[in-house]
Amino acid sequence: MIYNTKDSNEVFWAAIDGFRNGRDPLGIENSSVALYSLLVPGLTNLTGRVRYYSFFCWLLSEYKLLRRNGKMSELEQYDFIRRAELAMAFIMKPYPQITSVVGRLYTQGFNNSPYDLSVGADLHTEGRKYWEFEFGAFGQYYLGSMVLLGLAVSQNGQHRYHATDKGEILADAYRQSVDRNTLSRFLKVVTVGSINDNDIHSLAEMRIDEISKGSDERKMLNDIFMNKDLPYDNPTSDFRISTIRRLITFCTEEPSSPINDFPRYMYERYNENYQGAEFGWYVYYMQEALHYCTETLFSEFLKGIEDKHEVPFIGYIKHCCAELSECVDCTNPKISIIIERYADNDLPELVSRLIHVTSHIDALKMAVITMLRIFDEVERNNDAIKQFETTCQLSSQPGILSQYTNEYFALTDNQNVSDFANHIYKCIIADHTAAAYRKTVNNSDTCLLKFVIDEGNIMHVATTYPQFTNPRLGSLYNMLIDLGCL
């Protein structure tokens, strides 16, 4: 029989809720997430507007003042922040071209003023909400970064937060950037729980994408993000500012290139003087390319058993190994010879060709060639790569570049393509099985296996496709635009 995600709920004796399409079938993407988190600290892929940091500091400060003055006895802090986020989304409604606005999708369904913030934001009310997480986007996306940057902390371990001294200074800078009457009107909108078109027009000064030039708010945000992180003696403390400098240069030299081409740009300019964040982006590019190769091979492996009944597992593995061996198209089957053949190939060109393949055989061929090309370069720079990973405490991450090449390229000079292909598929199957079971244990009602082996046969469950991680560059680019650096 054929197993698939739609109708297979009890493949084994243990009933589960069903199969799910996991985003990381080989359990390797966290290594790239850990790496780019060091290269771009204080931001996430979903903290896309830098003014939210000063806006949230101001909200925390105002909530404390309102509570102290006895004007905020009923509205919980999370509802206060949720209403404020939703009010800001309505303020930004006339500017659909501005991205990364919290609650934007929710406001698109409303066209008749006034708009009830309490229904859309308050957790105790009935109806569709702009955000599911209790503390809104503040708690889900921005709070972690604000804690890391020293702007906010938990209040005595309770489920309530307040601005630090540093956060209070940023809150004051925000107050100075916006007219006092405008801020008072916004607070009234939030406490009353309603906003109308006149309010939206009058509150435009608070737009989340515009920070006054020369203001203390802009200066302080620049100081926060354009300087080293604490502690200053940490070897990664200058990674963000180093990344920012190189990203500005990239945008100047390649203004038409997509922002996520930056890792490719850094790889192409690699030299022996690379260190710190520069070397980190060099490592990140090769690591991502290698992950894409193995995910491509796994995807093609799964495609080969789609819509097929009772495929003998051992026979299918032999077929895949033979196919992989043939597609390399080399008269000398030794892996060492094949590596030499492709050693001078341009890696970004190989990656581009792999991304745009249109056939099964081309996908296999480009994945293997690109893998061998990466292995050759990693082997030549292995000591520096391992030193970087150790210094940044990345060595224990599954899928990290040096460990991953050691796992997949346990080569000898005399090893042939057939042995290499067999080893590659063993690694892929083992990595997927371990990752799927690990996630199943953590979430017992979900199974993330993409195939099932039963009575010597392999059966298809779901097909996954290769993908790259998203290293926060969009958020960083927006930040630089908002701060006037680009």
C-alpha positions in Angstrom: 0.0 0.0 0.0 1.0 3.7 -0.4 1.2 5.8 2.8 0.6 9.6 2.5 -0.1 12.5 4.7 -3.8 12.6 3.9 -5.0 9.2 5.0 -2.3 7.5 7.0 -2.8 7.8 10.7 -1.9 4.4 12.1 1.1 2.9 10.2 2.4 1.2 13.3 0.8 -0.4 16.3 0.8 3.0 18.1 -1.9 5.3 16.9 -0.8 8.9 16.4 -2.5 12.0 15.2 -0.9 11.8 11.8 2.1 12.6 9.6 3.4 16.2 9.3 5.5 18.0 6.8 8.6 19.0 8.8 10.7 21.9 7.5 14.0 20.3 8.5 13.9 16.6 7.5 17.6 15.9 8.1 17.8 17.8 11.4 20.6 20.1 10.2 19.2 23.6 9.8 19.6 24.6 13.4 23.4 24.7 12.8 22.8 27.5 10.3 20.4 29.3 12.6 22.9 29.2 15.4 25.6 30.6 13.1 23.6 33.5 11.6 22.2 34.3 15.1 25.9 35.1 16.1 26.4 37.0 12.9 23.3 39.2 13.3 22.5 39.3 17.0 19.7 41.4 18.5 17.4 40.8 15.5 15.3 38.0 14.1 13.6 37.4 10.8 10.4 38.8 12.2 11.8 42.0 13.9 11.6 43.9 10.7 11.2 47.5 11.9 13.7 49.0 14.3 11.3 51.6 15.7 9.3 48.9 17.4 12.2 48.7 19.9 11.7 52.3 21.0 7.9 52.0 20.7 7.8 49.0 23.0 10.2 50.6 25.5 7.8 53.6 25.6 4.8 51.4 26.1 6.4 49.6 29.0 7.3 52.9 30.6 3.8 54.4 30.1 2.1 51.3 31.5 4.2 51.6 34.6 3.3 55.2 35.0 -0.4 54.6 34.4 -0.4 51.8 37.0 1.5 54.0 39.5 -1.1 56.8 39.0 -4.0 54.5 39.4 -5.2 54.9 35.8 -4.6 51.3 34.7 -6.2 49.0 37.3 -8.2 46.8 35.0 -6.3 46.5 31.7 -3.7 43.8 31.9 -0.3 44.6 30.6 -0.6 42.0 27.7 -3.9 43.5 26.6 -2.4 47.0 26.8 0.5 46.0 24.6 -1.8 44.0 22.2 -4.2 47.0 21.8 -1.2 49.2 21.1 0.2 46.8 18.5 -3.2 46.7 16.8 -3.6 50.5 16.9 -0.2 50.8 15.2 -1.3 48.4 12.5 -4.3 50.6 11.8 -2.1 53.7 11.8 0.0 51.9 9.1 -3.0 50.9 7.1 -2.8 53.8 4.6 0.8 52.7 3.8 0.5 49.1 2.3 4.0 49.4 0.8 5.6 49.3 4.2 6.5 45.7 5.2 6.9 44.0 8.6 4.0 45.7 10.2 2.6 43.7 13.1 -1.2 43.0 12.6 -1.2 44.2 9.0 -3.2 41.2 7.6 -5.9 41.6 10.3 -6.5 45.3 9.5 -7.0 44.6 5.8 -10.4 43.2 6.5 -11.7 46.4 8.0 -12.9 49.5 6.1 -15.6 51.1 8.2 -14.5 53.4 11.0 -14.4 53.2 14.0 -12.4 50.0 14.7 -12.8 48.1 17.9 -9.4 47.3 19.3 -10.7 45.4 22.3 -12.4 42.8 20.1 -9.4 42.4 17.9 -6.8 42.4 20.7 -8.2 41.6 24.2 -7.7 37.9 25.0 -10.9 37.6 27.1 -13.2 38.8 24.3 -14.9 36.7 21.6 -13.9 37.0 17.9 -10.9 36.7 15.6 -7.7 38.2 17.0 -4.9 40.0 15.2 -2.4 37.8 17.0 -2.6 34.5 18.9 0.4 34.7 21.2 -0.6 36.2 24.6 1.9 39.1 24.6 1.5 39.8 20.9 4.5 40.2 18.6 6.2 42.0 21.4 6.4 38.8 23.5 6.8 36.4 20.6 9.4 38.2 18.5 10.8 41.4 20.0 11.1 40.6 23.7 14.0 38.2 23.4 16.0 40.7 21.3 15.1 43.5 23.8 16.4 41.4 26.7 19.6 40.6 24.8 20.1 44.3 24.1 19.5 45.2 27.7 16.2 47.1 27.0 13.7 45.0 28.9 13.5 42.5 31.7 10.9 40.4 33.5 9.4 42.0 36.6 10.6 39.9 39.6 10.1 36.7 37.6 6.4 37.4 37.0 4.6 37.3 33.7 5.0 41.1 33.4 7.8 43.1 31.9 9.4 46.5 32.4 12.0 48.7 30.7 15.5 48.7 32.1 17.3 51.9 32.8 18.6 51.8 29.2 15.1 51.0 28.0 13.8 54.0 29.9 16.3 56.3 28.2 15.1 55.0 24.8 11.5 55.5 25.9 12.3 59.1 26.8 14.0 59.6 23.4 10.8 58.3 21.8 8.7 60.8 23.8 10.9 63.6 22.5 10.5 62.5 18.9 6.7 62.6 18.9 4.4 65.5 19.9 3.0 65.2 23.4 -0.6 65.6 22.2 -0.1 62.8 19.7 1.2 60.4 22.4 -1.7 61.3 24.7 -4.2 60.7 21.9 -2.6 57.3 21.2 -2.8 56.3 24.9 -6.5 57.3 24.9 -7.1 55.2 21.9 -5.5 52.2 23.6 -7.2 52.6 27.0 -10.7 53.3 25.4 -10.1 50.4 23.0 -11.3 52.1 19.8 -9.6 54.0 16.9 -11.2 55.9 14.0 -10.1 57.4 10.7 -9.5 60.8 12.3 -7.2 59.2 14.9 -5.3 57.3 12.2 -4.7 60.6 10.4 -3.7 62.5 13.5 -1.4 59.7 14.7 0.6 59.4 11.5 3.6 61.0 13.3 4.0 57.7 15.1 4.5 55.7 11.9 6.7 52.6 12.6 8.9 53.1 9.6 9.9 56.8 10.1 12.3 58.1 12.7 13.0 61.8 12.8 16.4 62.7 11.4 18.7 64.1 14.1 16.4 63.0 16.9 17.7 61.4 20.1 15.7 58.4 19.2 17.5 57.8 16.0 20.9 58.5 17.6 20.2 56.0 20.4 19.0 53.3 18.1 22.1 53.8 16.1 24.2 53.5 19.2 22.5 50.3 20.2 22.8 48.5 16.9 26.0 50.0 15.5 28.2 49.3 18.5 29.6 46.1 20.0 27.5 43.9 22.2 28.2 43.3 25.8 30.4 41.8 27.1 33.0 43.6 24.9 35.6 40.9 25.4 33.3 38.2 23.9 34.9 37.1 20.6 31.5 37.6 18.8 30.8 41.1 20.3 31.6 42.9 17.1 29.9 40.5 14.7 26.8 42.6 14.1 28.6 45.8 13.4 31.1 44.0 11.1 28.2 42.4 9.2 26.5 45.8 8.9 29.6 47.4 7.4 30.0 44.7 4.8 26.3 44.7 4.0 26.4 48.4 3.3 29.3 47.9 0.9 27.4 45.0 -0.7 24.3 47.2 -1.3 26.5 49.9 -2.7 28.5 47.6 -5.1 25.5 45.3 -6.1 22.4 47.5 -5.7 20.3 45.3 -7.9 21.2 42.0 -6.1 18.7 40.4 -3.7 19.6 41.0 -0.1 20.0 37.3 0.5 22.8 37.2 -2.0 25.0 38.7 0.6 26.5 35.4 1.8 27.4 34.6 -1.8 29.1 38.1 -2.0 31.1 37.4 1.1 32.2 34.0 -0.1 33.4 35.3 -3.5 35.6 37.9 -1.7 37.1 35.4 0.7 40.8 35.9 1.4 43.3 34.9 4.1 42.6 38.1 6.0 39.0 37.1 6.7 38.3 36.9 10.4 35.4 37.2 12.8 32.0 37.9 11.1 33.6 37.9 7.6 34.9 34.4 8.1 31.5 33.4 9.6 29.7 34.4 6.4 32.2 32.4 4.3 31.5 29.4 6.5 27.8 30.0 6.4 27.7 30.1 2.6 29.4 26.7 2.2 27.4 25.2 5.0 24.1 26.2 3.4 25.2 25.0 0.0 26.2 21.6 1.4 22.9 21.3 3.3 21.1 22.1 0.0 23.0 19.3 -1.7 22.0 16.7 0.8 18.4 17.9 1.0 18.3 17.7 -2.8 19.5 14.1 -2.8 16.9 13.2 -0.1 14.2 14.9 -2.1 15.1 12.9 -5.2 15.2 9.8 -3.2 11.7 10.3 -2.0 10.4 11.3 -5.5 11.6 7.9 -6.7 9.0 6.0 -4.6 6.1 8.3 -5.1 2.9 6.5 -6.2 4.7 3.1 -6.1 3.6 0.0 -4.2 5.9 -2.2 -2.0 9.3 -1.1 -3.3 12.0 -3.5 -2.0 14.2 -1.4 0.3 17.6 -3.0 -0.4 16.9 -3.1 -4.2 15.9 0.6 -4.2 19.1 1.6 -2.3 21.2 -0.3 -4.9 19.3 1.4 -7.7 19.9 4.9 -6.1 23.6 4.2 -5.6 24.0 3.0 -9.2 22.1 6.1 -10.5 24.3 8.4 -8.4 27.4 6.7 -9.7 26.4 6.9 -13.3 25.4 10.6 -13.3 29.0 11.7 -12.3 30.1 10.7 -15.8 33.8 10.1 -15.0 36.0 7.4 -16.6 38.1 7.0 -13.5 35.8 6.0 -10.6 38.1 7.1 -7.8 36.6 9.9 -5.7 40.0 11.6 -5.3 40.3 11.9 -9.1 36.7 13.3 -9.4 37.4 15.9 -6.7 40.5 17.0 -8.6 38.4 17.3 -11.8 35.9 19.8 -10.2 38.3 21.5 -7.8 38.5 24.7 -9.9 34.8 25.0 -10.6 33.2 28.2 -9.4 31.1 27.2 -6.3 28.4 30.0 -6.7 27.9 28.9 -10.3 27.5 25.3 -9.3 25.0 26.3 -6.6 23.0 28.3 -9.1 22.9 25.4 -11.6 21.8 23.1 -8.8 19.0 25.4 -7.8 17.7 25.6 -11.3 17.9 21.9 -12.4 14.9 20.6 -14.2 15.5 16.9 -14.3 16.1 14.1 -11.8 19.5 13.1 -13.2 20.7 16.7 -13.4 19.7 17.2 -9.8 21.7 14.2 -8.7 24.7 15.2 -10.8 24.8 18.8 -9.6 24.3 17.9 -6.0 27.2 15.4 -6.0 29.5 17.7 -7.9 28.7 20.6 -5.7 29.2 18.5 -2.6 32.7 17.3 -3.8 33.6 20.9 -4.6 32.7 22.0 -1.1 34.5 19.1 0.5 37.7 20.0 -1.3 37.6 23.6 -0.1 36.6 22.7 3.5 39.5 20.2 3.6 42.0 22.9 2.5 40.7 25.3 5.2 39.7 22.8 7.8 41.9 24.1 10.7 40.6 27.7 10.4 37.0 26.5 10.1 37.3 24.2 13.2 38.9 27.1 15.1 36.1 29.4 14.2 33.4 26.9 15.2 35.2 26.2 18.5 35.6 29.9 19.4 31.9 30.5 18.6 30.8 27.4 20.6 29.2 25.9 17.5 31.0 22.5 17.4 28.2 20.5 19.0 25.6 21.7 16.4 24.4 18.8 14.1 25.1 19.9 10.6 27.9 22.4 11.4 30.3 22.5 8.4 33.4 20.6 9.7 31.3 17.9 11.4 29.0 17.5 8.4 31.8 17.1 6.0 33.5 14.6 8.3 30.2 12.6 8.4 29.5 12.6 4.7 33.0 12.4 3.4 34.6 9.6 5.3 36.9 9.1 2.3 40.0 7.3 1.4 42.2 7.9 -1.6 41.1 4.6 -3.1 37.4 4.9 -2.5 35.3 4.7 -5.6 32.1 6.5 -6.6 29.9 3.4 -5.8 31.2 3.3 -2.2 30.8 7.0 -1.9 27.1 6.9 -3.1 26.3 4.0 -0.7 27.8 6.0 2.2 25.9 9.2 1.3 22.5 7.4 1.3 23.3 5.7 4.6 24.0 9.1 6.1 20.9 10.7 4.7 18.6 7.9 5.8 20.2 7.8 9.3 20.0 11.6 9.7 16.4 11.7 8.6 15.3 8.8 10.8 17.0 10.2 13.9 15.6 13.7 13.3 12.1 12.4 12.7 12.1 10.2 15.8 13.6 13.0 17.9 10.9 15.4 16.9 8.2 12.7 17.4 9.4 12.2 21.0 9.1 15.9 21.6 5.7 16.0 20.0 4.1 12.6 20.6 1.0 13.2 18.4 3.1 13.9 15.3 5.2 11.7 13.0 7.7 13.4 10.7 8.9 10.3 8.8 8.9 10.8 5.1 9.0 7.1 4.4 8.2 3.9 6.2 10.1 0.6 6.0 7.9 -2.4 6.7 8.6 -6.1 5.9 11.6 -5.2 3.7 9.7 -2.7 1.6 10.0 1.1 1.6 6.8 3.1 1.3 6.4 6.8 0.5 4.8 9.2 3.0 5.7 12.7 1.8 8.3 14.5 -0.3 10.3 17.3 1.0 12.2 19.9 -1.1 15.6 21.6 -0.5 15.6 25.1 1.0 18.0 27.7 2.4 17.6 29.3 5.8 16.8 33.0 6.1 19.7 34.7 7.9 17.9 37.9 9.1 19.3 40.0 6.3 15.8 41.4 5.4 15.3 42.7 9.0 18.8 44.1 9.0 18.3 45.8 5.6 15.0 47.4 6.9 16.8 48.6 10.0 19.5 50.3 8.0 16.9 51.9 5.8 14.9 53.2 8.8 18.0 54.5 10.4 19.1 56.4 7.3 22.2 54.3 6.7 21.1 53.2 3.2 
